[in-house]
Amino acid sequence: MKKKHFNIPLFIPELACPFQCIYCNQRKISGQLVVPSAEEITTKIDKHLETISEKNSEVEVAFFGGNFTGLKIEEQIAYLKLVQPYIQQGKVSGIRLSTRPDYINEEVLNILKNYNVKTIELGAQSMDNEVLKLSKRGHTTVDTENAGKLILEAGFSLGLQMMIGLPGDTLKKAIYTAKKIVELGANNTRIYPCLVIKGTKLEKIYKSDKYKPLLLDKAVLWSKELLKIFESGGVDVIKMGLHPSEGLLSGEELVAGPFHQSFRELVLTEIWWDLLEPLLKREESNFNIYVSKDQINYAIGYNAKNKKRLIDKKVKFITDHHLTGRKFKVIALRNKKKSPQVV
């Protein structure tokens, strides 16, 4: 049985950021306003571990929110040392961290390896240099390519995060970015729709009518196409949509943009609609649709959206434990003797 993966997220807001990307205010996005102390970090790890069953689970401590490898070496080591007792006791399997592509070199990678870092996620955001320039990322696509190569050659798992709807971005560019992430050998990725957050440069650009964020429906459809690319390329999409911090949920920190606390479910709803829509063309009007346990909620759709789309058909969704992934069976009840169609 595949082990269930858990991250213990530790947000270190904007540490070592040499540039202020126009969309970024990590303190408001993450809900983490101050850098946590050593005691706060260990307390948080302990509390998370209390909620995780050690049996059949894999736990990583994840340093997010800043550019970890841009910290002074002694600061990196101090943070990494806090996690080592948990690894030695077998409570944690390793460490995951996020950083910038231009903050990767062989010296840094050697240190990370010595302290049980397993996964390095790079904020690639886009593989289009114009988009990177307009977003004031301060690095190029070549930096991402070079850093990814070094990380994989050193034996780490590589994550390449992407952001859609940045200034200058298009669906064509986003698809190109996804294909490049697959080509570069990433093990996993995250898809973040660009939001306009209070206190960012992007807020000023938005309010001057020089930037329009993606509408939610468009962000969902873009992400659907990207998910297909990643799945066919064997890249695990571990996150779609930003973490719903209190500021985003309340709307206090969100100015505009396609934020939804169930963004991933919206995307998977559309993936399933592509599979189910052909039922509208069938002559039969009464169906049982059998779906795996893991996928049935997505098949029915967020707020039963797909079931409502089939309003002209009488449909019933049923869990079938013999099915896996997005395979499903359709049985037209008017002709029960007919063998079910496996799709």
N, C-alpha and C positions, 0 to 999 in steps of 0.2 A: 504493500500500500504506500502510495506517495505521501511523504511527510507534508504536513500543513505548515506553510511559512508564515512567520510573524516578524514584523519589524517593531523595534522599540525606538520611536522617533525622538531624537534630541535636536531641537532647533537652536542654532547658534546664529542669530540674525545678523546678516551683512558683515560678518567678520571677514576681513581681508579682501573686500570688494574694491578693486582699484577704479572701477567705473560705476556710475549710477545709471544703469540701464533705464531707458525712459519709462518702462512699464513697472519698475520694481520698487516695492516697499515691503521688504520681507517681514518687518515687524508687524505690519497690518495684515499681510497675507497669512502668516503663520499664527498670529495671535500671541507671539512671543515677543515681548517688549524689551527684555533685558537678557544679557548673556548669562546662562545658568552657572551657578557655582559648582565646584566639585561635589559638595554635599547634595545639592539639588539633583545633580545628574545621577548619583548612586541611589538616591531615594526614588527617583522616577523609574530607574531600572528595576529596583526591588518591587515597586508597586505593580509594574507591568507583569513581572514574572509571577506574581501571586495570582494573576488572572489567566495564566497560560498553563495548560496541562502539559507536563514535560513529555508524556507519552505520545509518540508519533508526531512530534512537532520540531520545527527547526526555527531557531530564534536568532535574529541578527540585531545588533545595536546599530542604529543609523544616525549619523551626524548630517543633518540637513540645514538649509537656510543660509549658509555662507559658502565661502570658497575655502574648504578645509586645508588644502595643500598650499594655500597662500599664506597661512599663518607661519609665524616663526617656528623653526624646527622644534625648539624646546616646548612650545605651546602645543604643537601637534602631538608630541610624545606624551605630554602631561595628560591630554584628553584620552589618548589611546591606552595609557596605563590604567586608567580608571576601570576599563572594561576587562582587563586581563584576568582578574580573579574569577569573574563569571565564566570566562572561557575555560580556565583551568578546572573549575568545578563542574564543567559540562552543562551549565545552565544556558550558555550562549554559544552558538557555533562560530561566530565571527562578527566582523564589523563591515558596515556599508557606509560610504560617504559620498557627498556630492562636491564638485569643484568645477573650475573653469578649464577649458581645453588648453589654454596657454599657461596653466599652472602645473603642468605635468612634465617631469623629467626623470631620468634614471635614478638619481640620488633620492628623490622623494619616494619613488616606487619601492626602492630597497628598504626604506624605513617602514613604509606601510606593510610590506610583506612580513617584516620581522615582528610586527604587532598584530598579526592575524586579521588584517583587512582582506576581505574576500571580493568585494564588489566596489567598483568605482563608477559613479555616474557623472557624466559630463553634461553640462548645460549647453548642448549644441544649438538648440532653439530653431535654427534654420540652416540649410546647406546652400543658401543663396546669399552671396556677399552683399547685395544691395539691401536685403532685409536686415542683415546684421549691422550694416552701416547706419541705416535709418533708426535702428533700435539702440544705437550707441553701445553695442556689445564690447567693442574694443579688441575683438579677435576676428580671424577669418576662417573660412571653411578648411583651409589648409592646416590651421592649428588643430582643428577637430580631427582631421584625418591622421595627422602625425601622432597626436595624443592617443587616439584610439588604438593605433598600431602598437605603440609602446606598452599600453596597458595589457593588451592581449598577449603580446610577446612575453610579458613578465608573469603571465599565468593568472591574471585577475579576470573576474567576470566583468564585462563592459556594459554599462548602461548609457544610452544616448537619449537625453530628453529633448523633445521638440515642442514648440509653441506655435499655434496656428492663429492667423488673423493679425499678426504684427503689421506695422506700417510697411506697405509695399508688397505684402504677401498676397498670393493668389492660390487657388486650388491646385493649379498646375505646379507651382513652386512647392507647395506642401507635399504633393505626391512625389515630386523629385526628391525632397528631403527624406521622406519615408523610404524610398528605394535606395538612397545613399546609406541610410542607417542600416538597412539590411546588408547592403554590399560591404560595409565596413566591418561586418561581423559582430554587431552588437548582440548581446544575449537578451537584453531587455530594454524597454523604452517607456516613456510616459508621454501622454499627449495632453498639453495644457492649452486651452483656449485663452487668448490674451484678454485680460480684463483691464478696465480703467479704474485704478485704485487712487483714493485720495492721497494727496501729497506727492504725486509723481509728476514727472515732466509730461507724461502722456496725458494726464488730466488737463494740463494747460493747452496741449495740442488739440485735444478733443473739444474743449470749450471754445477754441478759436475756429471750430468747424474744419480743421485740416486732417482729421482722422475720424473714421467711422468703424467701430468695432463690428465684428460679425454678429448677426442676429442669431439667437439660440438655435433656430431650425437649421440655419446654414452651418453653424459650428458642428451640430450633430451629424449632418450629412457629410461634411468634410471628414469628420472623425470616422464615420462608417467606412469610407473609401480607404482611409489610412489603415484602419484595423484589418481590412482584407489583405492589404499588402504585407503587413507585419505577420499575420497568421500564416500566409502562404510562404513567407520567408523564414519562419521559425523563430521570430522575435517575440518574446513574451511582453505583452502590454500590461504592465503592473499597475497603471493608474491612468484614468481619463478624467480630466476635470480637476480643479484645485481642491485642496482639503477645505472643508467647510468650517472655517474659523468663526468665532462668534461675530466678529466684525462683518464678515461676508454674509452670514446668515441673517443678521439684523438689518443689513443694508447700510449700516453706519459708515463703512469704509469703501463700499462699492459705489462708484460713480455711474458706470455703464459697462455693458459687455455680457457675454453669454454664460453667466454663472447659474448653475443648477446643482443642488446637493445630490441629485440622482443622475448626474450627467452620463455616467457609464450605462445605466439602465436605459436611458433614452437612446443611446447609440445602439445597444444590443436589440432594443425594440425594432429599430429600423433594419438591422441585419436580418432579423426574423421576418419582417414584412416582405423583404425581397424574396424569401422562400415561400411565404404563404399567399402572396398576392395572386399567383396563378389559379388558386382555388376559385376566385371570382368568375373565371371563364368556364368553369365546369358546369355541366348541366344539372348535376345533383345539387340538392339544396340542404341536405342534412348530413353532417359529418361528425365523426369522432376523430380527434387529432391526438395521437399518442406521442409524447415527448419525454425526454429524460428528466429526472428529478432536478438536476442542476440547471436545466434550461427552460423549464416550463413557465416560470414567471416572466422570462424575457419573451417567450413565444406569445403568451397572452398579452404582454406589453405593459409599459408603464401606464398606470391608471386604466388597465384593460384596453389600451389603444388598439391593438391588433384585433382583439375580439370585436370591438365596436366597428372596425373597418369591414369586418365580415358580417355586418348587420343583415345583409340580404340572404345570408346563409345561416342555418341553424347549426351552430358548432359547439362542441364540448371538448375541452382540453383535459387529457387524462395522462397521469404519470405512468411511464413504462420503464421499469428498472432494467430491462434488457437493452435499452437504447443508450447510446453514448453521444456526447458532443451535440451537434445540431442535426443528427439524423432523426427523422420522424416518420410516423405511419399515418396514413389517412384512410379511414374506412367510411365509405358512403353507405349510410344505413338503409337506403332504399333497396340495396342489393347486398344483403349480408353474406351471401354465399360467395361473392367475389373476393378473391384474395386481396389482402390489404396492400396498398402501394407503399413501398419503402423508398423514401427520398433521401 
